[in-house]
């Protein structure tokens, strides 16, 4: 399971799947593809999120 970090929303649909089409139709598809590729690599590296979540007991 991957961790969604702040700012990851633009790379995911509401169901958590990756967005392969840029949200803005005028955005360069090749640039978007590279950004999504790097984003997915971050998931695979298990980078820690920038924000910690605390569970209330």
DRENBA-514433 format. One record per residue (C-alpha): residue in one letter; x, y, z. Coordinates in Angstrom, 3 decimals, padded with zeros to 6 digits. Example, Ala and Ser with C-alpha at 12.3 -4.5 7.8 and 13.67 -1.06 7.14 Angstrom:
<lolos>
> resn, u, v, w
> A, 012.300, -004.500, 007.800
> S, 013.670, -001.060, 007.140
</lolos>
This chain:
<lolos>
> resn, u, v, w
> X, 000.000, 000.000, 000.000
> X, 001.289, 003.442, -000.843
> X, 001.057, 006.577, 001.217
> X, -000.562, 009.676, -000.207
> X, 001.394, 012.754, 000.703
> X, 000.197, 016.351, 000.607
> X, 000.291, 017.419, -003.034
> X, -000.235, 013.883, -004.383
> X, -003.896, 014.580, -005.079
> X, -003.180, 015.846, -008.589
> X, -001.701, 012.457, -009.520
> X, -004.668, 010.391, -008.271
> X, -008.348, 009.974, -009.012
> X, -010.738, 009.770, -006.074
> X, -010.489, 005.960, -006.117
> X, -006.708, 006.163, -005.595
> X, -005.740, 005.112, -009.117
> X, -003.117, 007.101, -010.990
> X, -004.143, 009.849, -013.366
> X, -002.416, 009.282, -016.739
> X, -004.161, 012.196, -018.428
> X, -003.154, 015.654, -017.160
> X, -005.923, 017.537, -015.329
> X, -005.367, 020.539, -017.626
> X, -005.951, 019.708, -021.328
> X, -003.302, 022.272, -022.329
> X, -000.609, 020.574, -020.210
> X, 002.148, 018.792, -022.164
> X, 001.405, 015.040, -022.074
> X, 005.097, 014.045, -022.208
> X, 005.910, 016.251, -019.224
> X, 002.916, 014.837, -017.339
> X, 003.967, 011.255, -018.145
> X, 007.419, 011.915, -016.674
> X, 005.942, 013.510, -013.540
> X, 003.622, 010.533, -013.007
> X, 006.530, 008.133, -013.577
> X, 008.585, 009.924, -010.924
> X, 005.579, 010.019, -008.604
> X, 005.122, 006.252, -008.950
> X, 008.829, 005.726, -008.274
> X, 008.379, 007.657, -005.017
> X, 005.633, 005.175, -004.058
> X, 007.963, 002.269, -004.784
> X, 010.773, 003.789, -002.723
> X, 008.343, 004.111, 000.182
> X, 009.332, 007.695, 000.792
> X, 008.090, 008.914, 004.125
> X, 005.304, 011.475, 004.075
> X, 006.161, 015.046, 005.014
> X, 003.303, 015.128, 007.541
> X, 002.908, 012.702, 010.420
> X, -000.513, 011.383, 011.281
> X, -001.331, 010.622, 014.896
> X, -004.052, 008.186, 015.770
> X, -006.191, 009.126, 018.724
> X, -006.677, 006.295, 021.185
</lolos>
